[in-house]
Amino acid sequence: MAIKEQCRQHGFSDASFYNWRAKFGGMSVPDAKRLKELEAENAKLKHLLADSILDAEALKAALGRKR
């Protein structure tokens, strides 16, 4: 059965399959799990940084300072 047919049968596009294969194709299961953990940690750190920058800007505004 062709890849395109299998993707259609399971409800996603063949482009999604090829993107997934390019990202995870050569990885073992532990490597893929570690990548997901690192991506989640990175997202959390980005959120914390954005919050910190927002807090600093609010403090500057409250004190009436310009940059």
C-alpha positions in Angstrom: 0.0 0.0 0.0 1.3 3.4 -0.9 2.3 6.0 1.8 -0.3 8.4 0.5 -3.1 5.9 0.8 -2.0 4.9 4.4 -1.9 8.5 5.5 -5.4 9.1 4.1 -6.7 6.0 5.8 -5.3 7.2 9.2 -6.5 10.8 8.7 -3.4 12.9 8.1 -1.7 14.3 5.0 1.3 12.7 3.4 3.2 16.0 3.9 2.8 15.6 7.6 4.2 12.1 7.3 7.3 13.2 5.4 7.8 16.1 7.9 7.6 13.6 10.8 10.0 11.2 9.0 12.5 14.0 8.4 12.4 15.0 12.1 12.2 11.6 13.8 13.2 9.1 11.1 16.6 8.1 12.3 15.9 8.4 16.0 15.4 5.6 18.5 12.5 5.8 20.9 14.6 7.2 23.8 16.1 9.8 21.5 12.6 11.0 20.4 11.4 11.1 24.0 14.5 13.2 25.0 13.8 15.5 22.1 10.2 16.0 23.3 11.4 16.7 26.9 14.0 19.2 25.7 11.3 21.0 23.5 9.0 21.2 26.5 11.7 22.5 28.7 12.7 25.1 26.1 9.1 26.3 25.8 8.9 26.6 29.6 12.1 28.6 29.7 10.9 30.9 26.9 7.7 31.6 28.9 9.7 32.4 32.1 11.9 34.8 30.1 8.9 36.5 28.6 7.3 36.9 32.0 10.5 38.3 33.4 10.9 40.8 30.7 7.3 41.9 31.1 7.7 42.3 34.8 10.8 44.4 34.3 9.0 46.6 31.8 6.1 47.1 34.2 8.4 48.0 37.0 10.1 50.6 34.7 6.7 52.0 33.8 5.6 52.2 37.4 8.8 54.0 38.4 8.4 56.4 35.5 11.7 55.7 33.9 12.3 55.6 30.2 14.4 52.7 29.1 
